Amino acid sequence: MGKSSLMVRTAGKLRAAGARAAVLDLTSLGQNLSAEQWYEGLLNQLGQQLHLEDALDDYWLAEARFGPLRRFTGALRQVVLPVLAPGQRLVILVDEIDAVRSLSFATDEFFAAIRECYNRRTEAPEFARLSFCLLGVATHMR
């Protein structure tokens, strides 16, 4: 069984267990993007799957004075997590994670933001309901 097939089956099982699951395909965002376009594209994919397109678009535009990463994490905290049913979990499956290697801007902050979401669980319990699953191909480089 391939990686994508396993991801689709896992998302289905999560949904059957009552969790929300969203799949973000990084290759579908493209490569010739600014950081702003890339993070907005992630939120667009998330919004389509969670039926929050308008709310996430409104948040993105209203917070334009902040950088794209802060808007992305802010949207998770202020728009996405509050709409979950009490006790419901959200798993964001990020597919083709290796696609970040070909972007023209640094993506280390994206991975740091995922770590920050995990670390926030102690001070903001709503983050305990958010999980990320990263899928991709690793290449050994010397």
N, CA, C and O atoms as CSV, one atom per row, in Angstrom:
chain,resi,resn,atom,element,x,y,z
A,1,MET,N,N,0.848,-1.178,0.000
A,1,MET,CA,C,0.000,0.000,0.000
A,1,MET,C,C,0.889,1.234,0.000
A,1,MET,O,O,1.884,1.276,0.723
A,2,GLY,N,N,0.544,2.239,-0.800
A,2,GLY,CA,C,1.333,3.453,-0.902
A,2,GLY,C,C,1.006,4.451,0.197
A,2,GLY,O,O,0.024,4.318,0.926
A,3,LYS,N,N,1.859,5.442,0.285
A,3,LYS,CA,C,1.729,6.481,1.309
A,3,LYS,C,C,0.399,7.227,1.201
A,3,LYS,O,O,-0.275,7.439,2.210
A,4,SER,N,N,0.020,7.623,-0.003
A,4,SER,CA,C,-1.221,8.383,-0.174
A,4,SER,C,C,-2.444,7.538,0.171
A,4,SER,O,O,-3.394,8.034,0.777
A,5,SER,N,N,-2.419,6.289,-0.206
A,5,SER,CA,C,-3.524,5.394,0.118
A,5,SER,C,C,-3.643,5.212,1.629
A,5,SER,O,O,-4.747,5.211,2.173
A,6,LEU,N,N,-2.532,5.061,2.290
A,6,LEU,CA,C,-2.527,4.930,3.745
A,6,LEU,C,C,-3.065,6.209,4.394
A,6,LEU,O,O,-3.808,6.142,5.373
A,7,MET,N,N,-2.698,7.354,3.858
A,7,MET,CA,C,-3.160,8.626,4.398
A,7,MET,C,C,-4.685,8.746,4.259
A,7,MET,O,O,-5.361,9.154,5.203
A,8,VAL,N,N,-5.215,8.400,3.108
A,8,VAL,CA,C,-6.654,8.490,2.868
A,8,VAL,C,C,-7.399,7.543,3.808
A,8,VAL,O,O,-8.425,7.912,4.379
A,9,ARG,N,N,-6.888,6.336,3.967
A,9,ARG,CA,C,-7.533,5.377,4.867
A,9,ARG,C,C,-7.471,5.861,6.311
A,9,ARG,O,O,-8.442,5.721,7.055
A,10,THR,N,N,-6.341,6.428,6.709
A,10,THR,CA,C,-6.202,6.936,8.070
A,10,THR,C,C,-7.178,8.092,8.316
A,10,THR,O,O,-7.838,8.134,9.354
A,11,ALA,N,N,-7.271,9.023,7.368
A,11,ALA,CA,C,-8.217,10.138,7.503
A,11,ALA,C,C,-9.641,9.607,7.639
A,11,ALA,O,O,-10.418,10.127,8.439
A,12,GLY,N,N,-9.989,8.590,6.875
A,12,GLY,CA,C,-11.320,7.986,6.962
A,12,GLY,C,C,-11.575,7.363,8.324
A,12,GLY,O,O,-12.661,7.510,8.884
A,13,LYS,N,N,-10.587,6.676,8.853
A,13,LYS,CA,C,-10.739,6.060,10.181
A,13,LYS,C,C,-10.861,7.123,11.268
A,13,LYS,O,O,-11.637,6.967,12.211
A,14,LEU,N,N,-10.103,8.189,11.136
A,14,LEU,CA,C,-10.208,9.282,12.108
A,14,LEU,C,C,-11.612,9.873,12.094
A,14,LEU,O,O,-12.204,10.113,13.147
A,15,ARG,N,N,-12.137,10.102,10.904
A,15,ARG,CA,C,-13.492,10.657,10.784
A,15,ARG,C,C,-14.529,9.697,11.362
A,15,ARG,O,O,-15.467,10.117,12.040
A,16,ALA,N,N,-14.350,8.400,11.088
A,16,ALA,CA,C,-15.289,7.404,11.611
A,16,ALA,C,C,-15.260,7.368,13.137
A,16,ALA,O,O,-16.254,7.018,13.773
A,17,ALA,N,N,-14.124,7.728,13.719
A,17,ALA,CA,C,-13.982,7.750,15.177
A,17,ALA,C,C,-14.449,9.075,15.782
A,17,ALA,O,O,-14.363,9.264,16.995
A,18,GLY,N,N,-14.946,10.001,14.939
A,18,GLY,CA,C,-15.486,11.258,15.444
A,18,GLY,C,C,-14.552,12.448,15.375
A,18,GLY,O,O,-14.928,13.552,15.770
A,19,ALA,N,N,-13.359,12.246,14.887
A,19,ALA,CA,C,-12.408,13.353,14.750
A,19,ALA,C,C,-12.648,14.069,13.427
A,19,ALA,O,O,-13.258,13.515,12.512
A,20,ARG,N,N,-12.171,15.288,13.333
A,20,ARG,CA,C,-12.133,16.000,12.047
A,20,ARG,C,C,-10.745,15.737,11.476
A,20,ARG,O,O,-9.756,15.731,12.209
A,21,ALA,N,N,-10.679,15.525,10.192
A,21,ALA,CA,C,-9.396,15.297,9.532
A,21,ALA,C,C,-9.352,16.137,8.269
A,21,ALA,O,O,-10.311,16.173,7.499
A,22,ALA,N,N,-8.237,16.808,8.067
A,22,ALA,CA,C,-8.049,17.618,6.865
A,22,ALA,C,C,-6.701,17.253,6.254
A,22,ALA,O,O,-5.706,17.103,6.964
A,23,VAL,N,N,-6.678,17.114,4.942
A,23,VAL,CA,C,-5.458,16.775,4.222
A,23,VAL,C,C,-4.984,17.997,3.455
A,23,VAL,O,O,-5.703,18.528,2.609
A,24,LEU,N,N,-3.780,18.435,3.754
A,24,LEU,CA,C,-3.165,19.550,3.039
A,24,LEU,C,C,-2.105,18.976,2.112
A,24,LEU,O,O,-1.115,18.413,2.579
A,25,ASP,N,N,-2.301,19.110,0.805
A,25,ASP,CA,C,-1.362,18.594,-0.194
A,25,ASP,C,C,-0.455,19.728,-0.635
A,25,ASP,O,O,-0.888,20.632,-1.350
A,26,LEU,N,N,0.792,19.686,-0.217
A,26,LEU,CA,C,1.702,20.790,-0.489
A,26,LEU,C,C,2.059,20.926,-1.964
A,26,LEU,O,O,2.374,22.027,-2.415
A,27,THR,N,N,2.018,19.836,-2.727
A,27,THR,CA,C,2.349,19.962,-4.146
A,27,THR,C,C,1.273,20.731,-4.897
A,27,THR,O,O,1.561,21.371,-5.908
A,28,SER,N,N,0.042,20.676,-4.416
A,28,SER,CA,C,-1.035,21.371,-5.122
A,28,SER,C,C,-0.971,22.884,-4.926
A,28,SER,O,O,-1.648,23.625,-5.638
A,29,LEU,N,N,-0.169,23.350,-3.975
A,29,LEU,CA,C,-0.023,24.790,-3.755
A,29,LEU,C,C,0.865,25.441,-4.811
A,29,LEU,O,O,0.725,26.630,-5.095
A,30,GLY,N,N,1.772,24.668,-5.389
A,30,GLY,CA,C,2.726,25.208,-6.347
A,30,GLY,C,C,4.054,25.526,-5.684
A,30,GLY,O,O,4.209,25.377,-4.472
A,31,GLN,N,N,5.017,25.969,-6.496
A,31,GLN,CA,C,6.360,26.231,-5.995
A,31,GLN,C,C,6.775,27.689,-6.126
A,31,GLN,O,O,7.581,28.165,-5.327
A,32,ASN,N,N,6.262,28.391,-7.084
A,32,ASN,CA,C,6.662,29.780,-7.327
A,32,ASN,C,C,5.749,30.731,-6.564
A,32,ASN,O,O,4.985,31.497,-7.151
A,33,LEU,N,N,5.847,30.661,-5.246
A,33,LEU,CA,C,4.957,31.419,-4.376
A,33,LEU,C,C,5.748,32.216,-3.357
A,33,LEU,O,O,6.881,31.872,-3.021
A,34,SER,N,N,5.145,33.265,-2.880
A,34,SER,CA,C,5.695,33.971,-1.723
A,34,SER,C,C,5.224,33.223,-0.474
A,34,SER,O,O,4.322,32.388,-0.544
A,35,ALA,N,N,5.837,33.529,0.656
A,35,ALA,CA,C,5.403,32.929,1.915
A,35,ALA,C,C,3.929,33.262,2.165
A,35,ALA,O,O,3.164,32.417,2.630
A,36,GLU,N,N,3.547,34.479,1.857
A,36,GLU,CA,C,2.164,34.908,2.037
A,36,GLU,C,C,1.206,34.028,1.237
A,36,GLU,O,O,0.196,33.569,1.770
A,37,GLN,N,N,1.515,33.795,-0.023
A,37,GLN,CA,C,0.660,32.975,-0.868
A,37,GLN,C,C,0.617,31.532,-0.387
A,37,GLN,O,O,-0.429,30.886,-0.448
A,38,TRP,N,N,1.748,31.025,0.089
A,38,TRP,CA,C,1.828,29.639,0.526
A,38,TRP,C,C,0.962,29.408,1.770
A,38,TRP,O,O,0.162,28.474,1.804
A,39,TYR,N,N,1.121,30.255,2.787
A,39,TYR,CA,C,0.328,30.094,4.008
A,39,TYR,C,C,-1.159,30.329,3.748
A,39,TYR,O,O,-2.009,29.650,4.325
A,40,GLU,N,N,-1.468,31.284,2.887
A,40,GLU,CA,C,-2.869,31.506,2.544
A,40,GLU,C,C,-3.434,30.292,1.809
A,40,GLU,O,O,-4.592,29.924,2.002
A,41,GLY,N,N,-2.612,29.680,0.973
A,41,GLY,CA,C,-3.029,28.457,0.282
A,41,GLY,C,C,-3.308,27.318,1.246
A,41,GLY,O,O,-4.262,26.562,1.060
A,42,LEU,N,N,-2.475,27.191,2.282
A,42,LEU,CA,C,-2.730,26.172,3.306
A,42,LEU,C,C,-4.078,26.401,3.979
A,42,LEU,O,O,-4.863,25.469,4.151
A,43,LEU,N,N,-4.339,27.660,4.359
A,43,LEU,CA,C,-5.614,27.970,5.004
A,43,LEU,C,C,-6.785,27.754,4.061
A,43,LEU,O,O,-7.861,27.336,4.489
A,44,ASN,N,N,-6.585,28.036,2.782
A,44,ASN,CA,C,-7.650,27.823,1.801
A,44,ASN,C,C,-8.010,26.342,1.726
A,44,ASN,O,O,-9.190,25.991,1.726
A,45,GLN,N,N,-7.001,25.471,1.662
A,45,GLN,CA,C,-7.263,24.030,1.634
A,45,GLN,C,C,-7.973,23.583,2.912
A,45,GLN,O,O,-8.924,22.804,2.865
A,46,LEU,N,N,-7.504,24.081,4.040
A,46,LEU,CA,C,-8.110,23.733,5.323
A,46,LEU,C,C,-9.562,24.224,5.376
A,46,LEU,O,O,-10.454,23.497,5.813
A,47,GLY,N,N,-9.784,25.450,4.932
A,47,GLY,CA,C,-11.131,26.022,4.932
A,47,GLY,C,C,-12.100,25.245,4.070
A,47,GLY,O,O,-13.251,25.043,4.456
A,48,GLN,N,N,-11.649,24.804,2.901
A,48,GLN,CA,C,-12.517,24.032,2.014
A,48,GLN,C,C,-12.960,22.737,2.680
A,48,GLN,O,O,-14.123,22.347,2.577
A,49,GLN,N,N,-12.045,22.079,3.356
A,49,GLN,CA,C,-12.363,20.786,3.950
A,49,GLN,C,C,-13.177,20.898,5.233
A,49,GLN,O,O,-13.942,19.993,5.567
A,50,LEU,N,N,-13.015,21.998,5.946
A,50,LEU,CA,C,-13.742,22.180,7.201
A,50,LEU,C,C,-14.956,23.099,7.042
A,50,LEU,O,O,-15.644,23.408,8.015
A,51,HIS,N,N,-15.208,23.527,5.808
A,51,HIS,CA,C,-16.321,24.429,5.496
A,51,HIS,C,C,-16.195,25.744,6.271
A,51,HIS,O,O,-17.160,26.246,6.846
A,52,LEU,N,N,-14.987,26.277,6.266
A,52,LEU,CA,C,-14.688,27.539,6.953
A,52,LEU,C,C,-14.035,28.550,6.014
A,52,LEU,O,O,-13.333,29.454,6.466
A,53,GLU,N,N,-14.265,28.400,4.702
A,53,GLU,CA,C,-13.576,29.265,3.738
A,53,GLU,C,C,-13.779,30.748,4.034
A,53,GLU,O,O,-12.814,31.509,4.091
A,54,ASP,N,N,-15.018,31.154,4.220
A,54,ASP,CA,C,-15.304,32.575,4.425
A,54,ASP,C,C,-14.708,33.094,5.722
A,54,ASP,O,O,-14.118,34.174,5.747
A,55,ALA,N,N,-14.858,32.336,6.792
A,55,ALA,CA,C,-14.327,32.770,8.089
A,55,ALA,C,C,-12.809,32.884,8.049
A,55,ALA,O,O,-12.240,33.818,8.615
A,56,LEU,N,N,-12.151,31.937,7.383
A,56,LEU,CA,C,-10.689,31.991,7.296
A,56,LEU,C,C,-10.229,33.114,6.373
A,56,LEU,O,O,-9.225,33.770,6.653
A,57,ASP,N,N,-10.948,33.343,5.280
A,57,ASP,CA,C,-10.617,34.479,4.398
A,57,ASP,C,C,-10.760,35.800,5.150
A,57,ASP,O,O,-9.896,36.672,5.060
A,58,ASP,N,N,-11.856,35.936,5.890
A,58,ASP,CA,C,-12.076,37.159,6.662
A,58,ASP,C,C,-10.962,37.377,7.680
A,58,ASP,O,O,-10.465,38.492,7.834
A,59,TYR,N,N,-10.572,36.308,8.374
A,59,TYR,CA,C,-9.506,36.421,9.363
A,59,TYR,C,C,-8.202,36.840,8.681
A,59,TYR,O,O,-7.504,37.732,9.162
A,60,TRP,N,N,-7.881,36.200,7.572
A,60,TRP,CA,C,-6.628,36.474,6.854
A,60,TRP,C,C,-6.539,37.948,6.469
A,60,TRP,O,O,-5.505,38.587,6.664
A,61,LEU,N,N,-7.617,38.476,5.927
A,61,LEU,CA,C,-7.628,39.873,5.490
A,61,LEU,C,C,-7.617,40.840,6.676
A,61,LEU,O,O,-6.961,41.880,6.620
A,62,ALA,N,N,-8.329,40.508,7.731
A,62,ALA,CA,C,-8.402,41.392,8.893
A,62,ALA,C,C,-7.073,41.491,9.638
A,62,ALA,O,O,-6.809,42.488,10.310
A,63,GLU,N,N,-6.245,40.470,9.521
A,63,GLU,CA,C,-4.971,40.434,10.247
A,63,GLU,C,C,-3.779,40.716,9.330
A,63,GLU,O,O,-2.666,40.273,9.615
A,64,ALA,N,N,-3.995,41.437,8.248
A,64,ALA,CA,C,-2.966,41.675,7.230
A,64,ALA,C,C,-1.726,42.380,7.767
A,64,ALA,O,O,-0.667,42.321,7.143
A,65,ARG,N,N,-1.838,43.039,8.905
A,65,ARG,CA,C,-0.675,43.744,9.456
A,65,ARG,C,C,0.371,42.783,10.013
A,65,ARG,O,O,1.509,43.179,10.266
A,66,PHE,N,N,-0.012,41.518,10.203
A,66,PHE,CA,C,0.906,40.510,10.728
A,66,PHE,C,C,1.477,39.675,9.593
A,66,PHE,O,O,0.938,39.659,8.487
A,67,GLY,N,N,2.564,38.988,9.876
A,67,GLY,CA,C,3.190,38.119,8.891
A,67,GLY,C,C,2.356,36.873,8.633
A,67,GLY,O,O,1.450,36.554,9.403
A,68,PRO,N,N,2.663,36.168,7.547
A,68,PRO,CA,C,1.841,35.025,7.148
A,68,PRO,C,C,1.825,33.874,8.163
A,68,PRO,O,O,0.786,33.241,8.351
A,69,LEU,N,N,2.936,33.598,8.805
A,69,LEU,CA,C,2.933,32.504,9.769
A,69,LEU,C,C,2.061,32.844,10.970
A,69,LEU,O,O,1.298,31.999,11.441
A,70,ARG,N,N,2.164,34.060,11.464
A,70,ARG,CA,C,1.341,34.465,12.607
A,70,ARG,C,C,-0.147,34.424,12.243
A,70,ARG,O,O,-0.980,34.056,13.071
A,71,ARG,N,N,-0.473,34.798,11.019
A,71,ARG,CA,C,-1.871,34.720,10.588
A,71,ARG,C,C,-2.337,33.272,10.492
A,71,ARG,O,O,-3.473,32.953,10.843
A,72,PHE,N,N,-1.455,32.400,10.015
A,72,PHE,CA,C,-1.804,30.982,9.900
A,72,PHE,C,C,-2.093,30.389,11.280
A,72,PHE,O,O,-3.135,29.765,11.481
A,73,THR,N,N,-1.179,30.579,12.225
A,73,THR,CA,C,-1.386,30.009,13.558
A,73,THR,C,C,-2.535,30.712,14.283
A,73,THR,O,O,-3.276,30.076,15.032
A,74,GLY,N,N,-2.682,32.003,14.067
A,74,GLY,CA,C,-3.806,32.726,14.660
A,74,GLY,C,C,-5.137,32.214,14.144
A,74,GLY,O,O,-6.103,32.112,14.900
A,75,ALA,N,N,-5.193,31.893,12.865
A,75,ALA,CA,C,-6.426,31.361,12.285
A,75,ALA,C,C,-6.769,30.000,12.889
A,75,ALA,O,O,-7.938,29.695,13.126
A,76,LEU,N,N,-5.746,29.190,13.134
A,76,LEU,CA,C,-6.000,27.910,13.790
A,76,LEU,C,C,-6.609,28.144,15.168
A,76,LEU,O,O,-7.606,27.522,15.533
A,77,ARG,N,N,-5.997,29.047,15.924
A,77,ARG,CA,C,-6.418,29.302,17.304
A,77,ARG,C,C,-7.781,30.002,17.377
A,77,ARG,O,O,-8.620,29.637,18.200
A,78,GLN,N,N,-8.002,30.998,16.522
A,78,GLN,CA,C,-9.190,31.837,16.676
A,78,GLN,C,C,-10.375,31.450,15.787
A,78,GLN,O,O,-11.511,31.824,16.076
A,79,VAL,N,N,-10.121,30.712,14.718
A,79,VAL,CA,C,-11.215,30.354,13.810
A,79,VAL,C,C,-11.474,28.847,13.801
A,79,VAL,O,O,-12.618,28.414,13.936
A,80,VAL,N,N,-10.424,28.053,13.643
A,80,VAL,CA,C,-10.607,26.610,13.452
A,80,VAL,C,C,-10.939,25.894,14.757
A,80,VAL,O,O,-11.959,25.210,14.841
A,81,LEU,N,N,-10.105,26.040,15.763
A,81,LEU,CA,C,-10.327,25.290,17.005
A,81,LEU,C,C,-11.660,25.615,17.680
A,81,LEU,O,O,-12.292,24.701,18.210
A,82,PRO,N,N,-12.120,26.870,17.689
A,82,PRO,CA,C,-13.402,27.158,18.344
A,82,PRO,C,C,-14.625,26.492,17.706
A,82,PRO,O,O,-15.654,26.364,18.370
A,83,VAL,N,N,-14.550,26.065,16.449
A,83,VAL,CA,C,-15.726,25.457,15.819
A,83,VAL,C,C,-15.803,23.948,16.032
A,83,VAL,O,O,-16.790,23.316,15.657
A,84,LEU,N,N,-14.781,23.379,16.624
A,84,LEU,CA,C,-14.829,21.948,16.910
A,84,LEU,C,C,-15.858,21.694,18.000
A,84,LEU,O,O,-16.027,22.503,18.912
A,85,ALA,N,N,-16.541,20.567,17.897
A,85,ALA,CA,C,-17.482,20.176,18.946
A,85,ALA,C,C,-16.692,19.911,20.227
A,85,ALA,O,O,-15.514,19.560,20.161
A,86,PRO,N,N,-17.316,20.074,21.379
A,86,PRO,CA,C,-16.610,19.809,22.639
A,86,PRO,C,C,-15.973,18.414,22.641
A,86,PRO,O,O,-16.638,17.411,22.384
A,87,GLY,N,N,-14.696,18.379,22.931
A,87,GLY,CA,C,-13.961,17.118,22.971
A,87,GLY,C,C,-13.518,16.580,21.617
A,87,GLY,O,O,-12.779,15.598,21.556
A,88,GLN,N,N,-13.956,17.205,20.538
A,88,GLN,CA,C,-13.592,16.722,19.200
A,88,GLN,C,C,-12.153,17.089,18.878
A,88,GLN,O,O,-11.680,18.170,19.229
A,89,ARG,N,N,-11.464,16.175,18.203
A,89,ARG,CA,C,-10.075,16.391,17.802
A,89,ARG,C,C,-10.012,16.775,16.322
A,89,ARG,O,O,-10.890,16.429,15.531
A,90,LEU,N,N,-8.956,17.493,15.980
A,90,LEU,CA,C,-8.669,17.819,14.581
A,90,LEU,C,C,-7.271,17.321,14.270
A,90,LEU,O,O,-6.309,17.655,14.962
A,91,VAL,N,N,-7.170,16.521,13.226
A,91,VAL,CA,C,-5.873,16.045,12.745
A,91,VAL,C,C,-5.652,16.650,11.369
A,91,VAL,O,O,-6.451,16.448,10.454
A,92,ILE,N,N,-4.561,17.393,11.233
A,92,ILE,CA,C,-4.191,17.977,9.947
A,92,ILE,C,C,-3.073,17.126,9.369
A,92,ILE,O,O,-1.963,17.094,9.900
A,93,LEU,N,N,-3.375,16.440,8.281
A,93,LEU,CA,C,-2.395,15.591,7.608
A,93,LEU,C,C,-1.751,16.421,6.500
A,93,LEU,O,O,-2.433,16.869,5.578
A,94,VAL,N,N,-0.460,16.620,6.592
A,94,VAL,CA,C,0.264,17.447,5.625
A,94,VAL,C,C,1.017,16.508,4.695
A,94,VAL,O,O,2.027,15.919,5.079
A,95,ASP,N,N,0.522,16.373,3.474
A,95,ASP,CA,C,1.079,15.428,2.506
A,95,ASP,C,C,2.117,16.104,1.620
A,95,ASP,O,O,2.060,17.306,1.363
A,96,GLU,N,N,3.060,15.298,1.164
A,96,GLU,CA,C,4.150,15.751,0.285
A,96,GLU,C,C,4.989,16.817,0.979
A,96,GLU,O,O,5.329,17.839,0.381
A,97,ILE,N,N,5.318,16.575,2.233
A,97,ILE,CA,C,6.049,17.547,3.041
A,97,ILE,C,C,7.410,17.885,2.420
A,97,ILE,O,O,7.950,18.969,2.639
A,98,ASP,N,N,7.950,16.951,1.651
A,98,ASP,CA,C,9.241,17.201,1.003
A,98,ASP,C,C,9.169,18.322,-0.026
A,98,ASP,O,O,10.208,18.812,-0.467
A,99,ALA,N,N,7.967,18.739,-0.420
A,99,ALA,CA,C,7.811,19.833,-1.382
A,99,ALA,C,C,8.332,21.156,-0.830
A,99,ALA,O,O,8.613,22.073,-1.602
A,100,VAL,N,N,8.466,21.274,0.499
A,100,VAL,CA,C,8.961,22.534,1.070
A,100,VAL,C,C,10.406,22.798,0.662
A,100,VAL,O,O,10.847,23.947,0.684
A,101,ARG,N,N,11.141,21.773,0.295
A,101,ARG,CA,C,12.547,21.940,-0.068
A,101,ARG,C,C,12.727,22.794,-1.318
A,101,ARG,O,O,13.783,23.399,-1.501
A,102,SER,N,N,11.717,22.854,-2.178
A,102,SER,CA,C,11.849,23.597,-3.435
A,102,SER,C,C,11.249,25.000,-3.365
A,102,SER,O,O,11.206,25.698,-4.378
A,103,LEU,N,N,10.788,25.422,-2.197
A,103,LEU,CA,C,10.232,26.769,-2.076
A,103,LEU,C,C,11.352,27.800,-1.988
A,103,LEU,O,O,12.464,27.498,-1.554
A,104,SER,N,N,11.038,29.012,-2.405
A,104,SER,CA,C,12.059,30.068,-2.464
A,104,SER,C,C,12.240,30.803,-1.139
A,104,SER,O,O,13.051,31.725,-1.058
A,105,PHE,N,N,11.515,30.421,-0.116
A,105,PHE,CA,C,11.628,31.061,1.198
A,105,PHE,C,C,11.879,29.982,2.251
A,105,PHE,O,O,11.622,28.802,2.014
A,106,ALA,N,N,12.371,30.389,3.388
A,106,ALA,CA,C,12.675,29.453,4.468
A,106,ALA,C,C,11.380,28.893,5.057
A,106,ALA,O,O,10.438,29.636,5.330
A,107,THR,N,N,11.349,27.595,5.243
A,107,THR,CA,C,10.152,26.946,5.788
A,107,THR,C,C,10.381,26.388,7.188
A,107,THR,O,O,9.499,25.728,7.738
A,108,ASP,N,N,11.536,26.640,7.766
A,108,ASP,CA,C,11.804,26.162,9.125
A,108,ASP,C,C,10.761,26.667,10.102
A,108,ASP,O,O,10.396,25.963,11.043
A,109,GLU,N,N,10.278,27.884,9.887
A,109,GLU,CA,C,9.289,28.456,10.800
A,109,GLU,C,C,7.966,27.682,10.756
A,109,GLU,O,O,7.240,27.661,11.751
A,110,PHE,N,N,7.642,27.055,9.640
A,110,PHE,CA,C,6.432,26.241,9.553
A,110,PHE,C,C,6.521,25.065,10.519
A,110,PHE,O,O,5.571,24.773,11.246
A,111,PHE,N,N,7.665,24.399,10.519
A,111,PHE,CA,C,7.857,23.263,11.423
A,111,PHE,C,C,7.947,23.732,12.876
A,111,PHE,O,O,7.490,23.039,13.785
A,112,ALA,N,N,8.521,24.882,13.086
A,112,ALA,CA,C,8.568,25.461,14.433
A,112,ALA,C,C,7.159,25.790,14.919
A,112,ALA,O,O,6.865,25.636,16.104
A,113,ALA,N,N,6.294,26.235,14.029
A,113,ALA,CA,C,4.912,26.556,14.402
A,113,ALA,C,C,4.152,25.292,14.796
A,113,ALA,O,O,3.347,25.319,15.727
A,114,ILE,N,N,4.401,24.195,14.103
A,114,ILE,CA,C,3.766,22.926,14.472
A,114,ILE,C,C,4.229,22.512,15.870
A,114,ILE,O,O,3.426,22.072,16.692
A,115,ARG,N,N,5.524,22.657,16.128
A,115,ARG,CA,C,6.061,22.349,17.459
A,115,ARG,C,C,5.442,23.272,18.504
A,115,ARG,O,O,5.121,22.832,19.609
A,116,GLU,N,N,5.272,24.545,18.163
A,116,GLU,CA,C,4.668,25.509,19.076
A,116,GLU,C,C,3.215,25.137,19.404
A,116,GLU,O,O,2.775,25.299,20.542
A,117,CYS,N,N,2.483,24.645,18.420
A,117,CYS,CA,C,1.109,24.192,18.679
A,117,CYS,C,C,1.112,23.074,19.718
A,117,CYS,O,O,0.249,23.031,20.595
A,118,TYR,N,N,2.074,22.181,19.617
A,118,TYR,CA,C,2.194,21.107,20.607
A,118,TYR,C,C,2.568,21.671,21.980
A,118,TYR,O,O,1.981,21.289,22.992
A,119,ASN,N,N,3.529,22.563,22.009
A,119,ASN,CA,C,3.984,23.137,23.284
A,119,ASN,C,C,2.899,23.960,23.971
A,119,ASN,O,O,2.878,24.050,25.199
A,120,ARG,N,N,2.014,24.551,23.208
A,120,ARG,CA,C,0.939,25.385,23.778
A,120,ARG,C,C,-0.089,24.578,24.560
A,120,ARG,O,O,-0.907,25.155,25.277
A,121,ARG,N,N,-0.062,23.275,24.436
A,121,ARG,CA,C,-1.054,22.431,25.103
A,121,ARG,C,C,-1.076,22.646,26.614
A,121,ARG,O,O,-2.121,22.472,27.242
A,122,THR,N,N,0.046,23.017,27.204
A,122,THR,CA,C,0.079,23.200,28.653
A,122,THR,C,C,-0.629,24.474,29.087
A,122,THR,O,O,-1.234,24.509,30.159
A,123,GLU,N,N,-0.562,25.521,28.274
A,123,GLU,CA,C,-1.184,26.798,28.647
A,123,GLU,C,C,-2.519,27.052,27.967
A,123,GLU,O,O,-3.317,27.850,28.458
A,124,ALA,N,N,-2.774,26.394,26.855
A,124,ALA,CA,C,-4.023,26.561,26.112
A,124,ALA,C,C,-4.576,25.176,25.769
A,124,ALA,O,O,-4.229,24.609,24.733
A,125,PRO,N,N,-5.425,24.637,26.628
A,125,PRO,CA,C,-5.885,23.250,26.475
A,125,PRO,C,C,-6.539,22.925,25.128
A,125,PRO,O,O,-6.563,21.765,24.717
A,126,GLU,N,N,-7.071,23.945,24.439
A,126,GLU,CA,C,-7.698,23.662,23.139
A,126,GLU,C,C,-6.694,23.097,22.141
A,126,GLU,O,O,-7.077,22.397,21.203
A,127,PHE,N,N,-5.409,23.397,22.339
A,127,PHE,CA,C,-4.388,22.863,21.432
A,127,PHE,C,C,-4.166,21.368,21.628
A,127,PHE,O,O,-3.574,20.721,20.764
A,128,ALA,N,N,-4.624,20.810,22.736
A,128,ALA,CA,C,-4.512,19.368,22.956
A,128,ALA,C,C,-5.409,18.606,21.980
A,128,ALA,O,O,-5.246,17.401,21.790
A,129,ARG,N,N,-6.348,19.309,21.370
A,129,ARG,CA,C,-7.257,18.675,20.412
A,129,ARG,C,C,-6.753,18.782,18.975
A,129,ARG,O,O,-7.426,18.336,18.046
A,130,LEU,N,N,-5.582,19.366,18.791
A,130,LEU,CA,C,-5.006,19.566,17.457
A,130,LEU,C,C,-3.753,18.717,17.297
A,130,LEU,O,O,-2.845,18.767,18.126
A,131,SER,N,N,-3.714,17.943,16.230
A,131,SER,CA,C,-2.536,17.128,15.920
A,131,SER,C,C,-2.181,17.308,14.456
A,131,SER,O,O,-3.042,17.569,13.617
A,132,PHE,N,N,-0.905,17.164,14.168
A,132,PHE,CA,C,-0.413,17.210,12.796
A,132,PHE,C,C,0.223,15.870,12.465
A,132,PHE,O,O,0.858,15.242,13.313
A,133,CYS,N,N,0.047,15.448,11.238
A,133,CYS,CA,C,0.697,14.252,10.725
A,133,CYS,C,C,1.411,14.667,9.441
A,133,CYS,O,O,0.772,15.099,8.481
A,134,LEU,N,N,2.727,14.535,9.427
A,134,LEU,CA,C,3.523,14.946,8.267
A,134,LEU,C,C,3.878,13.710,7.449
A,134,LEU,O,O,4.387,12.726,7.986
A,135,LEU,N,N,3.608,13.766,6.146
A,135,LEU,CA,C,3.878,12.645,5.256
A,135,LEU,C,C,4.730,13.110,4.094
A,135,LEU,O,O,4.492,14.170,3.516
A,136,GLY,N,N,5.714,12.314,3.761
A,136,GLY,CA,C,6.561,12.658,2.621
A,136,GLY,C,C,7.654,11.635,2.437
A,136,GLY,O,O,7.659,10.580,3.070
A,137,VAL,N,N,8.566,11.961,1.573
A,137,VAL,CA,C,9.681,11.089,1.257
A,137,VAL,C,C,10.948,11.721,1.805
A,137,VAL,O,O,11.221,12.897,1.568
A,138,ALA,N,N,11.714,10.938,2.534
A,138,ALA,CA,C,12.983,11.429,3.059
A,138,ALA,C,C,14.116,10.922,2.182
A,138,ALA,O,O,14.133,9.761,1.772
A,139,THR,N,N,15.046,11.798,1.908
A,139,THR,CA,C,16.199,11.424,1.100
A,139,THR,C,C,17.451,11.627,1.940
A,139,THR,O,O,17.633,12.665,2.576
A,140,HIS,N,N,18.295,10.630,1.928
A,140,HIS,CA,C,19.555,10.759,2.652
A,140,HIS,C,C,20.523,11.557,1.790
A,140,HIS,O,O,20.797,11.197,0.645
A,141,MET,N,N,21.036,12.642,2.355
A,141,MET,CA,C,21.979,13.480,1.619
A,141,MET,C,C,23.271,13.564,2.401
A,141,MET,O,O,23.249,13.624,3.631
A,142,ARG,N,N,24.385,13.569,1.712
A,142,ARG,CA,C,25.696,13.662,2.371
A,142,ARG,C,C,26.273,15.027,2.197
A,142,ARG,O,O,27.371,15.299,2.681
